[in-house]
């Protein structure tokens, strides 16, 4: 009787282990996909924020042109050709920018066109 209980417990443990392996094999790829989608959304959101800030900065500028810059991650250095120049950092909350964390680089043309390059 004692041996039948041991065998029963061992079989239950094996079944539980197999179920955990099966569920893990399903869940792990889904978690990876969720992380990738979140990264894509963060990149897209940041790109919109940067483009909007550049448009606002150019609207305030008298010269209406930027110093061409890029590719850079430190977007706070982007400036207009005004004297004194307007600085993009003043139009953004730099503490919320995640371009370095996301691995994104930005290029700015004199006309204010912004491109984002992410891995």
N, CA, C and O atoms as CSV, one atom per row, in Angstrom:
chain,resi,resn,atom,element,x,y,z
A,1,UNK,N,N,0.816,-1.189,0.000
A,1,UNK,CA,C,0.000,0.000,0.000
A,1,UNK,C,C,0.871,1.269,0.000
A,1,UNK,O,O,0.596,2.219,-0.732
A,2,UNK,N,N,1.909,1.268,0.820
A,2,UNK,CA,C,2.821,2.405,0.912
A,2,UNK,C,C,3.522,2.643,-0.422
A,2,UNK,O,O,3.712,3.793,-0.817
A,3,UNK,N,N,3.902,1.601,-1.108
A,3,UNK,CA,C,4.603,1.730,-2.374
A,3,UNK,C,C,3.670,2.280,-3.462
A,3,UNK,O,O,4.115,3.042,-4.320
A,4,UNK,N,N,2.390,1.906,-3.441
A,4,UNK,CA,C,1.425,2.429,-4.411
A,4,UNK,C,C,1.263,3.934,-4.244
A,4,UNK,O,O,1.114,4.654,-5.231
A,5,UNK,N,N,1.291,4.422,-2.985
A,5,UNK,CA,C,1.190,5.860,-2.737
A,5,UNK,C,C,2.399,6.590,-3.305
A,5,UNK,O,O,2.263,7.651,-3.913
A,6,UNK,N,N,3.586,6.013,-3.102
A,6,UNK,CA,C,4.797,6.640,-3.615
A,6,UNK,C,C,4.746,6.732,-5.135
A,6,UNK,O,O,5.099,7.759,-5.716
A,7,UNK,N,N,4.308,5.661,-5.769
A,7,UNK,CA,C,4.208,5.653,-7.229
A,7,UNK,C,C,3.169,6.682,-7.687
A,7,UNK,O,O,3.371,7.376,-8.683
A,8,UNK,N,N,2.062,6.771,-6.953
A,8,UNK,CA,C,1.021,7.757,-7.278
A,8,UNK,C,C,1.553,9.185,-7.176
A,8,UNK,O,O,1.279,10.012,-8.046
A,9,UNK,N,N,2.314,9.480,-6.113
A,9,UNK,CA,C,2.895,10.814,-5.953
A,9,UNK,C,C,3.904,11.115,-7.054
A,9,UNK,O,O,3.954,12.231,-7.572
A,10,UNK,N,N,4.696,10.127,-7.403
A,10,UNK,CA,C,5.687,10.318,-8.465
A,10,UNK,C,C,4.987,10.582,-9.797
A,10,UNK,O,O,5.408,11.459,-10.551
A,11,UNK,N,N,3.931,9.840,-10.092
A,11,UNK,CA,C,3.182,10.058,-11.330
A,11,UNK,C,C,2.539,11.447,-11.341
A,11,UNK,O,O,2.550,12.129,-12.365
A,12,UNK,N,N,1.980,11.864,-10.203
A,12,UNK,CA,C,1.397,13.203,-10.114
A,12,UNK,C,C,2.461,14.270,-10.347
A,12,UNK,O,O,2.212,15.248,-11.052
A,13,UNK,N,N,3.628,14.094,-9.771
A,13,UNK,CA,C,4.706,15.060,-9.946
A,13,UNK,C,C,5.141,15.128,-11.411
A,13,UNK,O,O,5.403,16.212,-11.932
A,14,UNK,N,N,5.215,13.999,-12.059
A,14,UNK,CA,C,5.593,13.965,-13.471
A,14,UNK,C,C,4.548,14.671,-14.322
A,14,UNK,O,O,4.895,15.427,-15.230
A,15,UNK,N,N,3.272,14.431,-14.036
A,15,UNK,CA,C,2.189,15.076,-14.787
A,15,UNK,C,C,2.249,16.603,-14.595
A,15,UNK,O,O,2.117,17.364,-15.553
A,16,UNK,N,N,2.449,17.029,-13.349
A,16,UNK,CA,C,2.550,18.462,-13.069
A,16,UNK,C,C,3.756,19.062,-13.794
A,16,UNK,O,O,3.655,20.147,-14.367
A,17,UNK,N,N,4.872,18.380,-13.774
A,17,UNK,CA,C,6.071,18.855,-14.454
A,17,UNK,C,C,5.829,18.976,-15.959
A,17,UNK,O,O,6.206,19.980,-16.564
A,18,UNK,N,N,5.213,17.982,-16.560
A,18,UNK,CA,C,4.923,18.005,-17.993
A,18,UNK,C,C,3.983,19.163,-18.327
A,18,UNK,O,O,4.188,19.857,-19.322
A,19,UNK,N,N,2.968,19.373,-17.512
A,19,UNK,CA,C,2.048,20.486,-17.735
A,19,UNK,C,C,2.773,21.829,-17.647
A,19,UNK,O,O,2.518,22.731,-18.445
A,20,UNK,N,N,3.667,21.954,-16.685
A,20,UNK,CA,C,4.425,23.197,-16.545
A,20,UNK,C,C,5.314,23.436,-17.766
A,20,UNK,O,O,5.432,24.566,-18.239
A,21,UNK,N,N,5.929,22.384,-18.270
A,21,UNK,CA,C,6.779,22.513,-19.451
A,21,UNK,C,C,5.952,22.934,-20.662
A,21,UNK,O,O,6.361,23.809,-21.426
A,22,UNK,N,N,4.796,22.314,-20.833
A,22,UNK,CA,C,3.933,22.649,-21.965
A,22,UNK,C,C,3.462,24.098,-21.868
A,22,UNK,O,O,3.515,24.829,-22.856
A,23,UNK,N,N,3.004,24.519,-20.697
A,23,UNK,CA,C,2.544,25.897,-20.520
A,23,UNK,C,C,3.687,26.896,-20.710
A,23,UNK,O,O,3.486,27.967,-21.283
A,24,UNK,N,N,4.865,26.554,-20.238
A,24,UNK,CA,C,6.021,27.441,-20.417
A,24,UNK,C,C,6.385,27.576,-21.890
A,24,UNK,O,O,6.732,28.666,-22.343
A,25,UNK,N,N,6.311,26.500,-22.626
A,25,UNK,CA,C,6.663,26.554,-24.045
A,25,UNK,C,C,5.663,27.405,-24.834
A,25,UNK,O,O,5.994,27.927,-25.899
A,26,UNK,N,N,4.470,27.539,-24.322
A,26,UNK,CA,C,3.475,28.396,-24.961
A,26,UNK,C,C,3.654,29.844,-24.507
A,26,UNK,O,O,3.574,30.762,-25.323
A,27,UNK,N,N,3.894,30.052,-23.217
A,27,UNK,CA,C,3.911,31.400,-22.632
A,27,UNK,C,C,5.165,32.193,-22.979
A,27,UNK,O,O,5.072,33.394,-23.232
A,28,UNK,N,N,6.315,31.568,-22.998
A,28,UNK,CA,C,7.573,32.296,-23.197
A,28,UNK,C,C,7.606,33.042,-24.534
A,28,UNK,O,O,7.964,34.220,-24.538
A,29,UNK,N,N,7.256,32.432,-25.658
A,29,UNK,CA,C,7.248,33.191,-26.917
A,29,UNK,C,C,6.233,34.340,-26.895
A,29,UNK,O,O,6.492,35.406,-27.454
A,30,UNK,N,N,5.092,34.129,-26.258
A,30,UNK,CA,C,4.075,35.188,-26.178
A,30,UNK,C,C,4.594,36.382,-25.380
A,30,UNK,O,O,4.327,37.530,-25.737
A,31,UNK,N,N,5.321,36.122,-24.323
A,31,UNK,CA,C,5.890,37.209,-23.513
A,31,UNK,C,C,6.909,37.985,-24.333
A,31,UNK,O,O,6.950,39.214,-24.268
A,32,UNK,N,N,7.730,37.285,-25.102
A,32,UNK,CA,C,8.701,37.940,-25.971
A,32,UNK,C,C,8.020,38.826,-27.008
A,32,UNK,O,O,8.484,39.932,-27.286
A,33,UNK,N,N,6.914,38.339,-27.583
A,33,UNK,CA,C,6.163,39.137,-28.553
A,33,UNK,C,C,5.580,40.387,-27.905
A,33,UNK,O,O,5.584,41.456,-28.516
A,34,UNK,N,N,5.082,40.269,-26.682
A,34,UNK,CA,C,4.519,41.414,-25.975
A,34,UNK,C,C,5.597,42.463,-25.717
A,34,UNK,O,O,5.344,43.659,-25.864
A,35,UNK,N,N,6.777,42.031,-25.339
A,35,UNK,CA,C,7.889,42.965,-25.084
A,35,UNK,C,C,8.279,43.677,-26.377
A,35,UNK,O,O,8.509,44.887,-26.369
A,36,UNK,N,N,8.357,42.940,-27.489
A,36,UNK,CA,C,8.704,43.546,-28.775
A,36,UNK,C,C,7.669,44.578,-29.200
A,36,UNK,O,O,8.023,45.652,-29.686
A,37,UNK,N,N,6.380,44.254,-29.018
A,37,UNK,CA,C,5.326,45.199,-29.371
A,37,UNK,C,C,5.395,46.448,-28.511
A,37,UNK,O,O,5.181,47.557,-29.002
A,38,UNK,N,N,5.694,46.275,-27.229
A,38,UNK,CA,C,5.805,47.432,-26.334
A,38,UNK,C,C,6.962,48.332,-26.762
A,38,UNK,O,O,6.830,49.556,-26.757
A,39,UNK,N,N,8.092,47.736,-27.130
A,39,UNK,CA,C,9.240,48.515,-27.596
A,39,UNK,C,C,8.875,49.305,-28.860
A,39,UNK,O,O,9.236,50.475,-28.988
A,40,UNK,N,N,8.161,48.664,-29.788
A,40,UNK,CA,C,7.750,49.339,-31.015
A,40,UNK,C,C,6.834,50.530,-30.706
A,40,UNK,O,O,6.963,51.594,-31.312
A,41,UNK,N,N,5.910,50.340,-29.760
A,41,UNK,CA,C,5.002,51.416,-29.386
A,41,UNK,C,C,5.762,52.565,-28.724
A,41,UNK,O,O,5.475,53.732,-28.992
A,42,UNK,N,N,6.728,52.244,-27.860
A,42,UNK,CA,C,7.524,53.285,-27.214
A,42,UNK,C,C,8.319,54.082,-28.234
A,42,UNK,O,O,8.412,55.305,-28.136
A,43,UNK,N,N,8.896,53.389,-29.217
A,43,UNK,CA,C,9.660,54.071,-30.271
A,43,UNK,C,C,8.754,54.998,-31.083
A,43,UNK,O,O,9.121,56.136,-31.375
A,44,UNK,N,N,7.568,54.501,-31.445
A,44,UNK,CA,C,6.637,55.308,-32.233
A,44,UNK,C,C,6.170,56.528,-31.432
A,44,UNK,O,O,6.089,57.630,-31.975
A,45,UNK,N,N,5.867,56.339,-30.164
A,45,UNK,CA,C,5.439,57.458,-29.317
A,45,UNK,C,C,6.535,58.509,-29.195
A,45,UNK,O,O,6.274,59.707,-29.297
A,46,UNK,N,N,7.761,58.048,-28.975
A,46,UNK,CA,C,8.864,58.996,-28.830
A,46,UNK,C,C,9.089,59.761,-30.138
A,46,UNK,O,O,9.359,60.961,-30.112
A,47,UNK,N,N,8.982,59.085,-31.261
A,47,UNK,CA,C,9.167,59.736,-32.555
A,47,UNK,C,C,8.143,60.852,-32.754
A,47,UNK,O,O,8.487,61.935,-33.229
A,48,UNK,N,N,6.906,60.594,-32.397
A,48,UNK,CA,C,5.854,61.608,-32.512
A,48,UNK,C,C,6.152,62.795,-31.597
A,48,UNK,O,O,5.971,63.946,-31.994
A,49,UNK,N,N,6.604,62.521,-30.388
A,49,UNK,CA,C,6.933,63.585,-29.434
A,49,UNK,C,C,8.063,64.458,-29.988
A,49,UNK,O,O,7.999,65.684,-29.906
A,50,UNK,N,N,9.090,63.829,-30.548
A,50,UNK,CA,C,10.235,64.582,-31.088
A,50,UNK,C,C,9.795,65.421,-32.290
A,50,UNK,O,O,10.148,66.596,-32.383
A,51,UNK,N,N,9.027,64.828,-33.211
A,51,UNK,CA,C,8.574,65.579,-34.381
A,51,UNK,C,C,7.709,66.770,-33.973
A,51,UNK,O,O,7.832,67.850,-34.551
A,52,UNK,N,N,6.842,66.583,-32.990
A,52,UNK,CA,C,5.984,67.667,-32.515
A,52,UNK,C,C,6.820,68.780,-31.890
A,52,UNK,O,O,6.561,69.960,-32.123
A,53,UNK,N,N,7.821,68.404,-31.097
A,53,UNK,CA,C,8.690,69.402,-30.454
A,53,UNK,C,C,9.475,70.192,-31.499
A,53,UNK,O,O,9.644,71.403,-31.362
A,54,UNK,N,N,9.952,69.516,-32.536
A,54,UNK,CA,C,10.687,70.202,-33.606
A,54,UNK,C,C,9.757,71.191,-34.318
A,54,UNK,O,O,10.161,72.314,-34.618
A,55,UNK,N,N,8.529,70.782,-34.586
A,55,UNK,CA,C,7.572,71.676,-35.248
A,55,UNK,C,C,7.285,72.903,-34.379
A,55,UNK,O,O,7.204,74.020,-34.890
A,56,UNK,N,N,7.131,72.696,-33.072
A,56,UNK,CA,C,6.897,73.824,-32.168
A,56,UNK,C,C,8.110,74.747,-32.125
A,56,UNK,O,O,7.966,75.969,-32.122
A,57,UNK,N,N,9.287,74.168,-32.091
A,57,UNK,CA,C,10.506,74.972,-32.045
A,57,UNK,C,C,10.656,75.800,-33.327
A,57,UNK,O,O,11.013,76.977,-33.264
A,58,UNK,N,N,10.388,75.200,-34.472
A,58,UNK,CA,C,10.490,75.935,-35.732
A,58,UNK,C,C,9.413,77.016,-35.831
A,58,UNK,O,O,9.640,78.064,-36.437
A,59,UNK,N,N,8.258,76.769,-35.247
A,59,UNK,CA,C,7.198,77.785,-35.249
A,59,UNK,C,C,7.629,79.006,-34.439
A,59,UNK,O,O,7.274,80.134,-34.780
A,60,UNK,N,N,8.391,78.785,-33.373
A,60,UNK,CA,C,8.879,79.892,-32.541
A,60,UNK,C,C,10.122,80.563,-33.122
A,60,UNK,O,O,10.483,81.663,-32.702
A,61,UNK,N,N,10.765,79.926,-34.065
A,61,UNK,CA,C,12.017,80.425,-34.639
A,61,UNK,C,C,11.757,81.550,-35.647
A,61,UNK,O,O,10.766,81.529,-36.378
A,62,UNK,N,N,12.648,82.510,-35.672
A,62,UNK,CA,C,12.545,83.571,-36.682
A,62,UNK,C,C,13.190,83.145,-37.993
A,62,UNK,O,O,12.763,83.575,-39.064
A,63,UNK,N,N,14.210,82.306,-37.916
A,63,UNK,CA,C,14.927,81.835,-39.107
A,63,UNK,C,C,14.221,80.644,-39.760
A,63,UNK,O,O,14.326,80.437,-40.969
A,64,UNK,N,N,13.505,79.871,-38.952
A,64,UNK,CA,C,12.732,78.704,-39.424
A,64,UNK,C,C,13.597,77.600,-40.011
A,64,UNK,O,O,13.174,76.904,-40.934
A,65,UNK,N,N,14.810,77.433,-39.479
A,65,UNK,CA,C,15.645,76.317,-39.925
A,65,UNK,C,C,16.492,75.810,-38.764
A,65,UNK,O,O,16.809,76.530,-37.817
A,66,UNK,N,N,16.843,74.528,-38.887
A,66,UNK,CA,C,17.660,73.865,-37.861
A,66,UNK,C,C,19.102,73.752,-38.321
A,66,UNK,O,O,19.399,73.848,-39.512
A,67,UNK,N,N,19.982,73.549,-37.373
A,67,UNK,CA,C,21.339,73.133,-37.695
A,67,UNK,C,C,21.251,71.639,-37.976
A,67,UNK,O,O,20.887,70.875,-37.083
A,68,UNK,N,N,21.566,71.208,-39.167
A,68,UNK,CA,C,21.468,69.787,-39.511
A,68,UNK,C,C,22.295,68.970,-38.533
A,68,UNK,O,O,23.454,69.284,-38.265
A,69,UNK,N,N,21.694,67.935,-38.014
A,69,UNK,CA,C,22.338,67.117,-36.992
A,69,UNK,C,C,21.965,65.663,-37.203
A,69,UNK,O,O,20.846,65.343,-37.606
A,70,UNK,N,N,22.923,64.786,-36.924
A,70,UNK,CA,C,22.550,63.388,-36.872
A,70,UNK,C,C,23.538,62.480,-37.551
A,70,UNK,O,O,24.429,62.927,-38.273
A,71,UNK,N,N,23.373,61.241,-37.320
A,71,UNK,CA,C,22.457,60.623,-36.366
A,71,UNK,C,C,22.964,60.774,-34.919
A,71,UNK,O,O,24.143,60.554,-34.642
A,72,UNK,N,N,22.070,61.146,-34.018
A,72,UNK,CA,C,22.416,61.366,-32.617
A,72,UNK,C,C,21.361,60.729,-31.714
A,72,UNK,O,O,20.208,60.540,-32.100
A,73,UNK,N,N,21.798,60.407,-30.507
A,73,UNK,CA,C,20.858,59.977,-29.472
A,73,UNK,C,C,20.574,61.122,-28.516
A,73,UNK,O,O,19.496,61.188,-27.927
A,74,UNK,N,N,21.531,62.020,-28.359
A,74,UNK,CA,C,21.365,63.164,-27.471
A,74,UNK,C,C,20.649,64.272,-28.243
A,74,UNK,O,O,21.286,65.179,-28.780
A,75,UNK,N,N,19.336,64.190,-28.291
A,75,UNK,CA,C,18.566,65.130,-29.102
A,75,UNK,C,C,18.455,66.502,-28.444
A,75,UNK,O,O,17.967,67.442,-29.070
A,76,UNK,N,N,18.887,66.632,-27.225
A,76,UNK,CA,C,18.867,67.921,-26.554
A,76,UNK,C,C,19.799,68.931,-27.197
A,76,UNK,O,O,19.647,70.132,-26.974
A,77,UNK,N,N,20.759,68.477,-27.986
A,77,UNK,CA,C,21.735,69.371,-28.632
A,77,UNK,C,C,21.216,69.999,-29.914
A,77,UNK,O,O,21.867,70.889,-30.461
A,78,UNK,N,N,20.072,69.566,-30.406
A,78,UNK,CA,C,19.542,70.090,-31.665
A,78,UNK,C,C,19.126,71.543,-31.466
A,78,UNK,O,O,18.450,71.881,-30.495
A,79,UNK,N,N,19.548,72.410,-32.418
A,79,UNK,CA,C,19.307,73.847,-32.292
A,79,UNK,C,C,18.826,74.438,-33.611
A,79,UNK,O,O,19.017,73.868,-34.685
A,80,UNK,N,N,18.193,75.608,-33.487
A,80,UNK,CA,C,17.823,76.365,-34.679
A,80,UNK,C,C,19.010,77.233,-35.094
A,80,UNK,O,O,20.006,77.321,-34.376
A,81,UNK,N,N,18.896,77.859,-36.232
A,81,UNK,CA,C,19.945,78.759,-36.718
A,81,UNK,C,C,19.748,80.193,-36.230
A,81,UNK,O,O,20.427,81.105,-36.704
A,82,UNK,N,N,18.832,80.401,-35.294
A,82,UNK,CA,C,18.607,81.733,-34.727
A,82,UNK,C,C,19.822,82.169,-33.914
A,82,UNK,O,O,20.704,81.371,-33.595
A,83,UNK,N,N,19.839,83.473,-33.586
A,83,UNK,CA,C,20.893,83.975,-32.715
A,83,UNK,C,C,20.232,84.736,-31.568
A,83,UNK,O,O,19.708,85.823,-31.807
A,84,UNK,N,N,20.229,84.238,-30.376
A,84,UNK,CA,C,20.731,82.949,-29.914
A,84,UNK,C,C,19.809,81.819,-30.376
A,84,UNK,O,O,18.617,82.031,-30.600
A,85,UNK,N,N,20.368,80.630,-30.512
A,85,UNK,CA,C,19.574,79.516,-31.041
A,85,UNK,C,C,18.539,79.013,-30.033
A,85,UNK,O,O,18.737,79.072,-28.820
A,86,UNK,N,N,17.431,78.517,-30.580
A,86,UNK,CA,C,16.464,77.784,-29.761
A,86,UNK,C,C,16.978,76.359,-29.663
A,86,UNK,O,O,17.532,75.824,-30.623
A,87,UNK,N,N,16.793,75.741,-28.495
A,87,UNK,CA,C,17.322,74.400,-28.260
A,87,UNK,C,C,16.153,73.440,-28.067
A,87,UNK,O,O,15.209,73.735,-27.334
A,88,UNK,N,N,16.225,72.298,-28.727
A,88,UNK,CA,C,15.145,71.313,-28.671
A,88,UNK,C,C,14.880,70.839,-27.253
A,88,UNK,O,O,13.743,70.520,-26.902
A,89,UNK,N,N,15.911,70.792,-26.446
A,89,UNK,CA,C,15.776,70.344,-25.058
A,89,UNK,C,C,14.733,71.181,-24.298
A,89,UNK,O,O,14.071,70.676,-23.392
A,90,UNK,N,N,14.594,72.449,-24.669
A,90,UNK,CA,C,13.625,73.323,-24.017
A,90,UNK,C,C,12.187,72.974,-24.399
A,90,UNK,O,O,11.248,73.404,-23.728
A,91,UNK,N,N,12.007,72.210,-25.457
A,91,UNK,CA,C,10.675,71.837,-25.935
A,91,UNK,C,C,10.301,70.404,-25.564
A,91,UNK,O,O,9.207,69.939,-25.884
A,92,UNK,N,N,11.206,69.715,-24.897
A,92,UNK,CA,C,10.993,68.314,-24.520
A,92,UNK,C,C,11.228,68.126,-23.033
A,92,UNK,O,O,11.954,68.896,-22.404
A,93,UNK,N,N,10.609,67.102,-22.482
A,93,UNK,CA,C,10.962,66.668,-21.136
A,93,UNK,C,C,12.027,65.583,-21.322
A,93,UNK,O,O,11.710,64.402,-21.465
A,94,UNK,N,N,13.273,65.999,-21.317
A,94,UNK,CA,C,14.394,65.099,-21.630
A,94,UNK,C,C,14.429,63.903,-20.683
A,94,UNK,O,O,14.850,62.816,-21.080
A,95,UNK,N,N,13.996,64.086,-19.449
A,95,UNK,CA,C,14.035,62.973,-18.492
A,95,UNK,C,C,13.123,61.832,-18.926
A,95,UNK,O,O,13.326,60.692,-18.507
A,96,UNK,N,N,12.122,62.115,-19.757
A,96,UNK,CA,C,11.209,61.075,-20.229
A,96,UNK,C,C,11.628,60.465,-21.562
A,96,UNK,O,O,11.032,59.487,-22.014
A,97,UNK,N,N,12.644,61.035,-22.189
A,97,UNK,CA,C,13.101,60.515,-23.471
A,97,UNK,C,C,13.903,59.239,-23.232
A,97,UNK,O,O,14.717,59.172,-22.311
A,98,UNK,N,N,13.667,58.232,-24.062
A,98,UNK,CA,C,14.304,56.928,-23.870
A,98,UNK,C,C,15.086,56.483,-25.098
A,98,UNK,O,O,15.274,55.285,-25.309
A,99,UNK,N,N,15.541,57.422,-25.904
A,99,UNK,CA,C,16.205,57.042,-27.149
A,99,UNK,C,C,17.439,56.182,-26.912
A,99,UNK,O,O,17.704,55.260,-27.683
A,100,UNK,N,N,18.192,56.467,-25.862
A,100,UNK,CA,C,19.372,55.635,-25.577
A,100,UNK,C,C,18.946,54.242,-25.136
A,100,UNK,O,O,19.515,53.242,-25.573
A,101,UNK,N,N,17.948,54.185,-24.272
A,101,UNK,CA,C,17.455,52.895,-23.778
A,101,UNK,C,C,16.858,52.065,-24.918
A,101,UNK,O,O,17.023,50.846,-24.959
A,102,UNK,N,N,16.169,52.734,-25.835
A,102,UNK,CA,C,15.539,52.049,-26.961
A,102,UNK,C,C,16.524,51.797,-28.101
A,102,UNK,O,O,16.226,51.035,-29.021
A,103,UNK,N,N,17.696,52.431,-28.046
A,103,UNK,CA,C,18.708,52.258,-29.082
A,103,UNK,C,C,18.417,53.050,-30.336
A,103,UNK,O,O,18.901,52.700,-31.413
A,104,UNK,N,N,17.632,54.116,-30.219
A,104,UNK,CA,C,17.238,54.904,-31.388
A,104,UNK,C,C,18.175,56.084,-31.613
A,104,UNK,O,O,18.677,56.698,-30.672
A,105,UNK,N,N,18.393,56.378,-32.887
A,105,UNK,CA,C,19.161,57.543,-33.313
A,105,UNK,C,C,18.249,58.423,-34.160
A,105,UNK,O,O,17.386,57.929,-34.886
A,106,UNK,N,N,18.453,59.730,-34.057
A,106,UNK,CA,C,17.646,60.679,-34.806
A,106,UNK,C,C,18.530,61.513,-35.712
A,106,UNK,O,O,19.670,61.834,-35.374
A,107,UNK,N,N,17.985,61.858,-36.869
A,107,UNK,CA,C,18.644,62.749,-37.804
A,107,UNK,C,C,17.688,63.905,-38.074
A,107,UNK,O,O,16.496,63.700,-38.301
A,108,UNK,N,N,18.228,65.124,-38.046
A,108,UNK,CA,C,17.440,66.339,-38.235
A,108,UNK,C,C,17.988,67.108,-39.430
A,108,UNK,O,O,19.184,67.392,-39.493
A,109,UNK,N,N,17.122,67.441,-40.370
A,109,UNK,CA,C,17.546,68.254,-41.516
A,109,UNK,C,C,17.303,69.724,-41.197
A,109,UNK,O,O,16.609,70.057,-40.236
A,110,UNK,N,N,17.874,70.585,-42.006
A,110,UNK,CA,C,17.715,72.030,-41.811
A,110,UNK,C,C,16.251,72.450,-41.926
A,110,UNK,O,O,15.829,73.407,-41.277
A,111,UNK,N,N,15.475,71.741,-42.746
A,111,UNK,CA,C,14.066,72.071,-42.944
A,111,UNK,C,C,13.183,71.576,-41.800
A,111,UNK,O,O,12.001,71.915,-41.739
A,112,UNK,N,N,13.746,70.780,-40.897
A,112,UNK,CA,C,12.972,70.266,-39.765
A,112,UNK,C,C,12.473,68.859,-39.935
A,112,UNK,O,O,11.690,68.379,-39.115
A,113,UNK,N,N,12.905,68.184,-40.979
A,113,UNK,CA,C,12.517,66.779,-41.152
A,113,UNK,C,C,13.276,65.930,-40.155
A,113,UNK,O,O,14.477,66.111,-39.956
A,114,UNK,N,N,12.574,65.006,-39.533
A,114,UNK,CA,C,13.168,64.154,-38.502
A,114,UNK,C,C,13.044,62.706,-38.955
A,114,UNK,O,O,11.979,62.276,-39.398
A,115,UNK,N,N,14.137,61.958,-38.844
A,115,UNK,CA,C,14.077,60.515,-39.092
A,115,UNK,C,C,14.575,59.791,-37.857
A,115,UNK,O,O,15.461,60.266,-37.146
A,116,UNK,N,N,13.994,58.652,-37.624
A,116,UNK,CA,C,14.347,57.822,-36.462
A,116,UNK,C,C,14.891,56.498,-36.981
A,116,UNK,O,O,14.293,55.865,-37.851
A,117,UNK,N,N,16.023,56.092,-36.439
A,117,UNK,CA,C,16.624,54.803,-36.809
A,117,UNK,C,C,16.789,53.988,-35.541
A,117,UNK,O,O,17.512,54.378,-34.624
A,118,UNK,N,N,16.111,52.853,-35.501
A,118,UNK,CA,C,16.177,51.966,-34.341
A,118,UNK,C,C,16.554,50.568,-34.802
A,118,UNK,O,O,16.223,50.161,-35.916
A,119,UNK,N,N,17.246,49.839,-33.941
A,119,UNK,CA,C,17.641,48.470,-34.323
A,119,UNK,C,C,16.456,47.538,-34.447
A,119,UNK,O,O,16.627,46.360,-34.760
